[in-house]
């Protein structure tokens, strides 16, 4: 499964929280978004520092996330 689908799912969950606001869903979305940001930064640093390139699927994940 390409990584960009995970970005689309996270974006959908955050969008769902905007349509149906509640305190519990807001806390959950904040935790998911924080984990997503950490994952995106980690993957970006790994790609640039270790692999010295950006793959197309990773770039799609960064954009959608």
Secondary structure, DSSP 8 states (H G I E B T S, - for coil): --THHHHHHHHHHHHHHHHS--HHHHHHHHHHHHHHHHHHHHHHHIIIIIISS--HHHHHHHHH-
